[in-house]
Amino acid sequence: MPAPRALRLALLALLAAGLAWLAAVLLARPAPAHPFFAAERPDVQVIAHRGGARLRPEETLEAFDHAARLGADILDLDARATADGAIVCLHDASVDRTTDGSGLVAALTLADLRRLDAGYRWTQDEGRTFPFRGKGLQVPTLEEVLKRHARSRMVIEMKVRTPDFARSLCSLARDAGMAQRVLVASFDHATLDAFRQACPEVATSMSQREAQVFWLLARLRLTAAASPDAVALQVPERFAGVEVLTPALMTAARGRNLRVHAWTVNDDETMRRLIALGVDGMMTDRPDRLLALSGMVRLSR
């Protein structure tokens, strides 16, 4: 092929790529404003991870009640399905780590779960004492938590990765009148996509795939062409040895109207660093610490 012709083809390819990029930028839309964020104060949002797992037995009504009394801005919880279709709040696939029972949640009925002591294994002193054993703590249903804390905002992570579960969760949020007060998450993109189709009015965070793509686009300074389906980016400070939360990522998220939530932060030094970075919220097992630090930041302004 003669050199001039090859050069012309290369220039045409570059022109086509440039026009495609320009069209993508012109057609791109930022994440829409959502009522979930309407009442937020300007400081970092304190998100009680599993209800504040280092302060009370995780994902129990006792934990959620305690986090709300402390003043946490958002309650974080996980949703799973029992053998008879009830949606319950539990992080693990089995009940072994947090209760006096054993077995998979998906193989147990709600009645089976009700017989378990959800405070049985919780300790703050490496197993010397178990202050919540025998106190009547149970694995709660999501419906119970939604009704009990109807004035709170919640982050709900779907642990079951099926479209049917996503649709059931959508119906539950709507029936409880909480469609504007929950933000739904899942690592699995297909499950999250099914939820968005069923409940387009409910806020969602990015799936793992979406977050990875957005992080890469931020590295390449190409996020101007991104049209997020989510309204929040929830990521750790570092993942697999790679720094995730960077000033560049924060700038890119701001440009697409995304809230940035860091997980899971329990030490004061990291909390201070991420507050300085400008994250919008932090998931923490120690909401008391983050509340104290954010209060000091407010007083210093």
N, C-alpha and C positions, 0 to 999 in steps of 0.2 A: 504494500500500500504506500503510495507517495506520502512523504512527510506532511505536505500542506493539507491533504485530505484528512489524515489522522489528527492533525492539530484542530481542524475545523470540527471534527466529530467530538473531540475532547472538550472544546469550547461550548459546543451545543449541549453536551451532557452536563457541564457545569452550569450553564444557563438554565437548563431544565430543573436541575436540583435547586438552584437558587429561587426559581419561580415557585417550585413546590414548597420550599421552606417559607417563602413570603406568604403564600396562600394559607399554609398551616398557621402561621402567626396571626394573620388577619381573621381567620375563622375560629381561633382558639378562644375559649371563655374561661375565666377564673371560677373557682368554686363559688357557688351561690351563698349569700348570707343565709344563715339558718337560725330559727328561734331558739335552738338549743343554747346558743351563745349570747342571747339577748341580755340576760341579767348578769353577765360576768363583770366582776370588778376588774380594774386594770392590772392587778398584780397576778402573779403566778397562781394558777388554779391548783388547789390541793385535792388530789384524787386518791381516795382511800383504797389502796390495792387490796382486793378481797375483803374489804371492810376494815383494813388496818390489821394485817395478819400477825404483827408482832405485839399487838396490844390486847387482842381478844381472839378467841377461836375463829379461824377464818370462815367467811361466808355464812355465818350464823346471824340470826336476828340480833343477838347480843353484840356482835361486831358492827353491824350496820347501825344499830341504835347508838352505840358508843361513838362511832365516827361522826354521826350527825350531831350528837351532843358536843363534840369537840369543835365543830364548825367546819368540817370538811366540805369543800365545794361540790364534790362529785363522789358518788359511791361506785366503786368498780366491782364487778362480779362476773362469774362464769355461768353459762347455762348448758345443762345436759338434760337428756331425756331418760326416764325410767322405762322399765319393761312394759308398763301399762300406759306410757305416753305422757306422763306428767313431766313438766319442765321444772327442774330443780336447780339450786345454786350450789355448784360444787366444781372445783377446779380439776381434780384428778379423774381419770377414767374409772378408778376403783375407789372404794371407801376405806381401804386399808390404812392409809397414812393418817387420816384425820378422825376416824371413829373407832369404836371397839368392835366393829364388824369386819367382814372381808367380802370380796367379790366385786364384780363390775357393776357400775351404776345401771348400765343398759340391761343387765340380767336380773335386777332387783325391782320389785314393785314399790310404789310410793309407801305402801303399808310396811314393807320390809325396811325401808329407810327410816320410817318414823320410829321404829323400835331401837334404832342405834343412838348411841351417845356421841353427839357431834363435838363435844368438848373434852372427850376422853383423853386424847393424846397431847393436848395443848400444854406447853410449859414455857416458862420464861427463864428457867434456871437449869437447863440441860438435863431435865428429867428428875430433879430432886423433889419437885412438887408439881401437882396437877390440879390447880385451883378450880377448874371448871368441870371436873369429873362429877357425875351424879347430880348436876344442877338442872337437868331437864333440857339441855340444848339439843335441838334437832336440826337435821338438814332441811332448810326451808324451801318451799316452792317459790318460783319467781313471782307468781301471782301474789303471794303473801308479802314479799318484799315491795313490790310495786304499790300495793294498797297501803302498807304500813308507812312507806316513805313517798307518798304521792306528791309531796312538795319538793322532793329532792331531784337532782339530776343524776343520771346513772350512765356508766359505760358498761355495756353488756357484750361479753365475748361469746360467740357461738362455738362451743366445743364439739358439737355434732356437725359433721360435714355432709349434709344432704339438703336438697331443695325442700323436701317436706318439712324438715325441722325449721328451716328458714321461714317458711310460710306460717308454721304454727307460732313461731315467735312473733311474727308480724301481727297475727290476729290477737295474740295476748297483749301486746303493747297497745294496740288500738282499743281493745275492749276495756283496758284499764285506764284509758284516757291519757296515756303517757307518750303518745307518738311524738310530741314536741320536747319531751324531757329525757329521752334516751338517745344514746349514740351507740350504734351497734357495730361490732368488730368481728373479724374472723381472719385467720391466717390464710384460709382457703378462698381463692378468688371465685370459683364457681358457686360456692355457698353464699358468699357475699353478694354476688350478682343476682342470685335467685331472691335474696332478701330485698335488694333494691327494686327489683321488678314487682315484687308483692307489696312493698311499702315505700314508694318513692318519696313520701313526705317525711320519712325518718332519717335523721343524720347517720352517716356511716363514716368510718375511718378507712384508710387504704388497706387493701389486702397486702400480704407479703410481696406478691409479684408487683403490684402497683408501686409499693414503696421502693422496691429495688430499682424499678425503671425510673422513678422520679429522682432517686439519689444519683443514678448515672447521668440523667439529663442535667441535673444541677452541676455535676462535675464538668460536663461539657458546655455548660452555660446555654442550654437549649430549652429550658423550661418555658420560655415565652410561647412555645407552640403546644404546651400541655393544656388539656381540658379535663381537670380531675372530676371523677364521679363521686369522690369523697369530699368531706369538708374538714377532715383532720388527718394528720400524719402522726402516727404513734410508733415511736422507734426507740431503741436503746441508745445510750451514748456511744457505745462501741459494740460491734458484732463480729465474731470470728476474727478478732484482732484488727479489724478495720474501723477507723473513726467514722461514725455515721453522722453525729450531730456536729456540724461545722458551721461557721459563719456563712459560707456559701449556700449551704442547705437552708439555713434560716432565711436568707435573702430570697432564695428561690420560692420558698413556701409563702413568704409575705406577698411576693409578686403574683401568686395564684390564689390568694385569699384563703390559705390553709392554716388552721391552727396546728401547732406542733406540741405534742405531748411526749415526754420522755418516760421510759420505764426501765427497770423498777429501781428507784433511788432511795436509799435508806441512811446514807451518811451525810453529815453536815457539810463536809468539804465539797462533795459533788453537788449537793443542793445549791450551795453558794455559786459554784462555777456555772451551773445551768441557769440559775436566775440571772447572772450577769450576761450569759449568752442570749437571753431573751426568750426562752421557751415559754409557751403559754400555759403549760400545766405539767405536773409531775405525778406519776403513779408511785405511791410509797406505802410500805408496810408500817411506817412511822409518821402518820399524818400529824401527830403532835409536834414533832421536830420541824416539819416543813411549815406548819402554821406559825410556830414561834419565829422561824427565820423570815418568813414573808411579812410577819408583823413588824419585825425590826427594820426591814427594808422600807415599809410604809412610813414608819416613824422617822426614818432618816431623810425622807424626801421633803 
